[in-house]
């Protein structure tokens, strides 16, 4: 188990913050 680099944590945080509230419902409404 290697330590998670800070960049990965930042990228993950960005991914979670990037999607706007409008995009979230869209993804749920759109059948995958």
Buried (B, 14 or more C-beta within 10 A) or exposed (E): EEEEEEEEEEEEEEEEEEEEEEEEEEEEEEEE
